[in-house]
Each structure stands twice: as C-alpha cells, then as structure tokens.
C-alpha cells in the first residue's frame, strides 16, 4: 500500500511540473534584440478625438473677463458649492457645442489641431489666448492572462501596449506573448489586430500605441486552457490526491 502511495505521489508531482513549465521562447520579450542595438522607430503616433470622448477645454488670456464666456462651467449649487468646469462630450456627429462659437467638428482631430482651430475661431474675441485641452475619459481595458485584469485610466495623451500590460501587473506565465489581441473601435466598427511581444519589431505595430477605449486581450496557452477546462470530477480527483499525499506523509513519518 505504501509503495502504491509513493508511486502515486511521484506521478502527481511529475504531472504538476509538466503542466506548469514553459520554455524561454514562450515567456521572454524582445528575444531577437542584441546588446547595444539601436532600433529607430519611425512610427509617429498622434491621438485623435472620437465619438463619445469627454474633452476638457479651458481658455485663458490676459483679460480674464473676456475669456470667461468661453469656459463652460456648472451653475453654483446649494450650500455655497463652487462652480466646476464642465467637460465637452463629442456627439454622434463628431461635434461639440462650444460657447459663443457654436458647433465644432473635432472628431478625427488631434489636440494640437483642435487647439489651432480654436485659436483661429477665437481671434476675433481674444488676443493670444491660452488653450489647455485634455481628454478626460482615456481608458484602456486589459483582459485575459494578466495578473490584475481591468480598465485603467490614462493620464497623458498616449500609452503603449507594454505600459498598459504593466498597469495590469504583466502577463501571467500562462499568457501567450506571441499573439496578443487588440480590439479597437472606429465609430462602431471593430478592428482586431494581433501583436507579437517576443520580437523587437513590435514597436512598429499599429497597435503598439493604444488609443482610448482599446481592449487588450491575452489568451491562455495550452496549459492554461487545460487547467481551465478541468471539470468537477477532475477537481475532486485533485482534492483526493492532496488528501492521499497528506496521508502518505503522515504514514511515512510514523515509520
């Protein structure tokens, strides 16, 4: 009986090691890079405004009274609450309703392009206006085989896929690094793009820089799929195996 238990314990340990092991080619990033190698990235990324974006726009000048009408603020509430600046929602037509000026088509524009557009439109009202623009709802979602999947806010105007994965705690050992999926929305049209994180040329991918509301999905490798497909009987078998291992250890220690 004891020999049978020993054999079972040995086979169970070997099986566990096989299921959990992974080769270097499956887990290492930038495998084809060499020491002191320089790779010039000619890909330029500029964020563009999309439908449903929340955009913060603040206009200031040397004359605060003259620039005040161009800043959208909430009415002062009860209990002496201070009025807060209101963000602009890009509607389904790709427009925002800007004070005094009216409708502005900003979908597809970059922050610099919008700043130039506003400066030109405000030239009849203000001299040398200072225009601060910020995208308020820039988020990316990271799902699948990462340590902390979720939706993460982006403070700046750009984020790389590596930075997004870093926010999610990096890939688990079961994540497939050669076939990471990025889902991007263009006005209701979903675009699916794959990227290989194990090659240095990943920086040239069109999804190396993420845009607002992008979804990054890391699929599980074979061991991950096998582990997730265990049915109730298999889980019970593992529980029984753990019990047998514990029992065998107690029996061996008493001899």
C-alpha positions in Angstrom: 0.0 0.0 0.0 2.8 2.4 0.9 4.6 1.7 -2.3 1.4 2.4 -4.3 1.0 5.7 -2.5 4.7 6.6 -3.1 4.2 5.9 -6.8 1.0 7.9 -7.0 2.7 10.9 -5.2 5.7 10.7 -7.6 3.5 10.7 -10.7 1.3 13.5 -9.4 4.4 15.7 -8.8 5.8 15.0 -12.3 2.4 15.8 -13.9 2.2 19.1 -12.0 5.7 20.1 -13.1 5.0 19.3 -16.7 1.8 21.3 -16.7 3.4 24.3 -15.1 6.7 24.5 -17.1 7.1 26.9 -20.1 10.0 27.4 -22.5 12.0 30.5 -22.8 10.6 31.2 -26.3 7.1 31.4 -24.7 7.8 33.9 -22.0 10.7 36.2 -22.9 10.0 39.6 -24.5 12.2 41.1 -27.3 14.0 37.8 -27.9 15.6 38.9 -31.2 17.3 42.1 -29.7 21.0 42.1 -29.2 23.3 44.1 -26.9 23.7 47.8 -27.7 21.4 47.5 -30.7 19.6 50.7 -31.8 16.2 50.5 -33.4 14.8 53.7 -34.7 11.1 53.8 -34.5 9.7 55.9 -37.4 6.1 55.3 -36.5 4.6 58.5 -35.3 1.5 58.4 -33.0 -0.9 61.2 -32.5 -4.1 60.7 -30.5 -7.3 61.7 -32.3 -10.7 62.5 -30.8 -13.5 60.0 -31.2 -17.3 60.0 -30.7 -18.2 59.8 -27.0 -15.0 61.3 -25.9 -15.1 63.7 -22.9 -12.9 66.6 -23.6 -11.8 69.3 -21.2 -11.1 72.7 -22.8 -10.0 75.7 -20.8 -9.4 79.1 -22.4 -7.5 81.9 -20.6 -6.0 85.2 -21.7 -4.5 88.4 -20.2 -8.1 89.6 -19.8 -9.9 87.1 -17.6 -13.3 88.8 -18.1 -13.0 88.5 -21.8 -12.1 84.8 -21.8 -14.7 83.8 -19.1 -17.6 83.3 -21.6 -15.6 80.7 -23.5 -15.3 78.4 -20.4 -18.3 76.1 -19.8 -18.9 75.9 -16.0 -21.7 74.4 -13.9 -24.0 76.7 -12.0 -23.2 77.3 -8.4 -25.1 74.8 -6.3 -26.6 75.0 -2.9 -24.6 75.2 0.3 -22.1 77.5 -1.4 -20.6 74.9 -3.7 -18.0 76.3 -6.1 -18.9 76.1 -9.8 -16.9 73.4 -11.7 -15.7 73.4 -15.2 -17.9 71.1 -17.4 -16.4 68.7 -20.0 -17.5 68.5 -23.6 -19.0 65.3 -25.0 -18.2 64.5 -28.6 -21.7 63.7 -30.0 -22.6 61.1 -32.7 -21.9 63.7 -35.4 -18.4 64.2 -34.0 -19.1 67.7 -32.8 -19.0 69.6 -29.5 -21.2 72.7 -28.7 -18.7 75.4 -27.8 -19.8 78.6 -26.0 -20.3 81.6 -28.3 -18.7 79.8 -31.3 -21.3 77.0 -31.5 -20.9 73.6 -33.1 -17.3 72.5 -33.8 -16.4 69.3 -35.7 -13.5 67.8 -33.7 -13.8 64.1 -34.5 -10.5 62.9 -36.1 -8.6 66.0 -34.9 -5.6 65.8 -32.6 -5.3 68.0 -29.5 -2.9 70.3 -31.4 -5.2 70.6 -34.4 -8.1 71.4 -32.1 -6.0 74.0 -30.3 -5.1 75.6 -33.6 -8.8 75.6 -34.7 -10.0 77.2 -31.5 -7.2 79.8 -31.7 -8.3 80.8 -35.1 -12.0 80.9 -34.2 -11.3 83.0 -31.1 -9.1 85.5 -32.8 -12.0 87.9 -33.2 -12.6 87.9 -29.4 -9.3 87.3 -27.6 -5.7 88.3 -28.1 -3.2 85.5 -27.8 -5.5 83.0 -25.9 -4.0 80.1 -24.0 -5.9 76.9 -24.6 -5.5 73.8 -22.5 -7.0 70.6 -23.8 -7.2 67.3 -22.1 -9.0 64.0 -22.9 -10.9 63.1 -19.7 -12.0 59.5 -20.5 -8.9 58.0 -21.9 -9.0 54.4 -20.6 -7.7 51.1 -21.8 -9.0 47.6 -20.8 -6.7 44.7 -20.3 -8.2 41.2 -20.1 -7.2 37.6 -20.1 -4.0 36.1 -18.7 -2.7 39.1 -16.8 -2.3 39.4 -13.0 -4.9 42.2 -12.5 -7.3 42.5 -15.4 -9.4 45.6 -15.5 -10.0 49.0 -17.0 -7.3 51.6 -16.4 -7.3 55.4 -16.8 -4.5 57.1 -18.8 -3.3 60.4 -17.6 -1.3 61.5 -20.6 -2.1 61.6 -24.3 -0.6 58.3 -25.2 0.2 54.9 -23.8 2.0 51.9 -25.2 0.7 48.3 -25.0 3.7 47.5 -22.7 2.7 50.3 -20.3 -0.9 49.0 -20.4 0.2 45.5 -19.6 2.4 46.9 -16.8 -0.7 48.6 -15.3 -2.3 45.1 -15.3 0.6 43.6 -13.5 2.2 42.0 -16.6 1.2 38.7 -18.2 1.0 35.5 -16.2 3.2 32.6 -17.0 0.3 31.1 -19.0 -0.2 34.1 -21.2 0.6 33.8 -24.9 3.0 36.6 -25.7 3.2 36.0 -29.5 -0.4 36.6 -30.2 -1.8 39.4 -28.1 -5.1 40.8 -29.4 -6.0 44.5 -29.5 -9.6 45.4 -30.2 -10.1 49.0 -31.5 -13.3 50.8 -32.2 -13.7 53.2 -35.1 -17.2 54.7 -34.9 -18.9 51.3 -34.3 -16.5 49.3 -36.5 -14.3 46.9 -34.5 -10.8 46.3 -35.8 -8.9 43.3 -34.5 -5.1 43.4 -34.6 -2.5 40.9 -33.3 0.9 41.8 -31.9 3.9 39.6 -31.1 5.6 40.8 -27.8 8.6 38.5 -28.3 10.0 40.5 -31.2 11.7 43.9 -31.2 9.7 44.9 -34.2 6.6 45.0 -32.1 7.3 48.8 -31.8 6.3 49.1 -35.4 2.9 47.6 -34.9 -0.1 49.9 -35.5 -1.3 48.9 -32.0 1.9 49.5 -30.1 0.4 52.8 -29.1 -3.1 52.3 -27.8 -6.0 54.7 -28.3 -8.8 55.5 -26.0 -11.1 52.6 -25.2 -8.8 50.0 -26.7 -9.2 46.4 -25.3 -6.1 44.2 -24.9 -6.7 40.5 -24.6 -4.1 38.0 -23.7 -5.1 34.4 -24.5 -4.0 31.4 -22.4 -1.5 28.9 -23.6 -2.2 25.1 -23.7 -1.5 24.6 -20.0 -3.8 27.5 -19.2 -6.6 26.0 -21.3 -6.1 22.6 -19.8 -6.2 24.0 -16.3 -9.4 26.0 -17.0 -11.1 23.0 -18.6 -10.9 20.8 -15.6 -14.4 19.6 -14.7 -15.8 18.9 -11.3 -14.6 15.3 -11.4 -11.0 16.4 -12.0 -11.2 18.9 -9.2 -12.5 16.2 -6.9 -9.6 13.9 -8.0 -7.1 16.6 -7.2 -8.6 17.1 -3.8 -8.4 13.3 -3.2 -4.8 13.3 -4.4 -3.9 16.1 -2.0 -5.6 14.1 0.8 -3.6 10.9 -0.2 -0.4 12.9 -0.3 -1.0 14.2 3.2 -1.9 10.8 4.5 1.2 9.2 2.9 3.4 11.8 4.5 1.9 11.1 7.9 2.3 7.3 7.4 5.9 7.6 6.3 6.8 9.9 9.2 5.5 7.4 11.7 7.6 4.5 10.3 
